[in-house]
Amino acid sequence: MKDLNKKLAVIQTELKAKKSSYNSFGKYYFRKAEDILEAVKPFLLRESVSVRVDEELIHDTPPTIKSTATISDGENSITATAIVGVDLQQKGMQTAQQFGAASSYGKKYALGNLFLIDDTADADSTNSGGTASKIVNKAKPKMNDSQLDKAIEFVKGGGAISAIE
């Protein structure tokens, strides 16, 4: 187990998961589970480990999903979990989309817990002078007034902001 702990510590300290998605409504970048998985792939062969994410419906009223991220060296494993609820009252989404959104969120946070990824505001989001902030500010897509009005009405009507993205 000591070897696996060391391998996980290496990954936790070296992993850089980009925030590749942009929320034009909230004007911020965020990372998805796919971003974390993409960033961890180079470590898998190098550290001789595998990573897996499993999900389980742990409660049905209200629906609650447990996501478990596991790193294994073939003999030992370390897990981290995240518990998320499914909002069945979310307007503008079908049931499959509501479960899918909760699933994505749970996977992201289980992986974030395993690899010690903190999603709170970081230096890149508050820094106005560094290289990283220039990159972040450079690629923001623009919304015209008509698109913004439609987005606001959509959200007021119960639509999910994630659908606007």
C-alpha positions in Angstrom: 0.0 0.0 0.0 3.0 2.3 0.7 3.9 2.2 -3.0 0.5 3.1 -4.2 0.3 6.0 -1.7 3.6 7.2 -3.2 2.4 6.9 -6.7 -0.8 8.7 -5.9 1.2 11.5 -4.2 3.3 11.9 -7.3 0.2 12.3 -9.5 -1.5 14.6 -7.0 1.5 17.0 -7.0 2.2 16.9 -10.8 -1.3 16.7 -12.3 -2.5 19.8 -14.1 -6.1 19.5 -15.2 -7.1 22.4 -17.5 -10.4 24.3 -17.3 -11.2 23.8 -20.9 -14.9 24.7 -20.9 -16.3 28.2 -20.7 -19.6 29.4 -19.2 -20.4 32.5 -21.2 -23.4 33.3 -19.0 -21.3 33.4 -15.8 -18.1 34.4 -17.7 -15.8 31.7 -16.1 -13.9 28.7 -17.2 -14.4 25.3 -15.5 -13.1 21.8 -15.8 -15.1 18.6 -16.4 -14.4 15.0 -15.5 -13.1 14.5 -19.0 -10.5 17.2 -18.4 -9.3 15.4 -15.3 -9.2 12.0 -17.0 -7.3 13.5 -19.9 -4.7 15.0 -17.6 -4.2 11.8 -15.6 -3.7 9.5 -18.6 0.0 10.3 -19.0 0.6 9.1 -15.5 -1.1 5.7 -15.9 1.7 3.8 -17.7 4.5 5.8 -16.0 3.2 5.0 -12.5 1.8 1.6 -13.4 -1.7 2.4 -12.1 -5.2 2.4 -13.4 -8.1 4.8 -12.6 -11.7 4.0 -12.7 -14.9 5.8 -11.8 -18.0 3.8 -10.7 -21.5 5.1 -9.9 -24.3 3.7 -7.8 -27.8 4.9 -7.1 -27.8 4.9 -3.3 -31.2 6.5 -2.8 -34.3 6.8 -5.0 -36.4 9.4 -3.3 -34.8 11.9 -3.9 -32.5 10.2 -6.4 -28.9 10.3 -5.1 -25.8 9.0 -6.9 -22.6 8.0 -5.3 -19.6 8.3 -7.6 -16.4 6.5 -6.6 -13.0 7.2 -8.2 -10.5 4.5 -7.7 -6.8 4.3 -8.4 -5.2 0.8 -8.3 -1.8 -0.7 -8.9 -3.3 -4.1 -9.4 -2.9 -5.2 -5.8 -4.1 -2.3 -3.7 -6.5 0.5 -4.4 -7.4 3.9 -2.9 -10.9 5.4 -3.4 -12.5 8.8 -3.1 -16.3 9.5 -3.4 -18.8 12.2 -4.1 -22.5 12.1 -3.4 -24.8 14.1 -5.6 -28.6 14.5 -5.8 -30.5 14.4 -9.1 -32.8 17.5 -9.5 -35.9 16.0 -11.1 -37.6 19.4 -11.0 -35.0 21.0 -13.3 -37.0 22.5 -16.1 -35.8 22.3 -19.7 -34.2 18.9 -19.1 -35.4 15.4 -19.7 -34.9 12.8 -17.0 -31.9 11.3 -18.7 -30.3 14.7 -18.9 -31.0 15.3 -15.2 -29.3 12.1 -14.3 -26.5 12.8 -16.8 -25.8 16.2 -15.3 -25.7 14.7 -11.8 -23.5 11.9 -13.0 -21.0 14.3 -14.6 -20.9 16.4 -11.5 -20.3 13.4 -9.2 -17.5 12.0 -11.4 -15.8 15.4 -11.5 -15.9 15.7 -7.7 -14.9 12.1 -7.0 -11.9 12.5 -9.3 -11.2 16.0 -7.7 -11.2 14.4 -4.3 -8.9 11.6 -5.3 -6.4 13.9 -7.0 -6.7 16.8 -4.6 -8.1 19.2 -7.2 -9.5 22.3 -5.6 -12.2 24.1 -7.7 -12.3 27.2 -5.6 -11.1 30.5 -7.1 -7.4 30.2 -7.9 -4.7 32.6 -8.8 -5.5 32.3 -12.4 -9.1 33.5 -11.9 -8.2 36.5 -9.7 -4.8 37.5 -11.2 -4.9 40.3 -13.7 -1.2 40.4 -14.7 0.1 36.9 -15.2 0.4 34.8 -18.3 -2.4 32.4 -17.3 -4.9 35.2 -16.8 -4.1 36.6 -20.3 -4.7 33.2 -21.8 -8.0 32.9 -19.9 -9.2 36.3 -21.0 -8.2 35.9 -24.6 -10.5 33.1 -25.8 -13.9 34.1 -24.3 -16.7 33.8 -26.8 -19.0 36.8 -27.2 -22.8 36.9 -26.7 -24.8 39.5 -28.5 -27.7 41.3 -26.7 -30.3 39.1 -28.3 -28.5 35.9 -27.2 -28.1 37.3 -23.7 -31.8 38.1 -23.5 -32.7 34.6 -24.6 -30.3 33.1 -22.1 -31.8 35.1 -19.3 -35.4 34.2 -20.2 -34.4 30.5 -20.5 -32.9 30.5 -17.0 -35.8 32.5 -15.5 -38.1 29.8 -17.0 -36.2 27.1 -15.1 -33.7 26.2 -17.8 -30.3 24.9 -16.8 -27.3 27.2 -17.3 -25.3 24.2 -18.5 -27.6 23.9 -21.5 -26.6 27.5 -22.5 -23.0 26.5 -22.6 
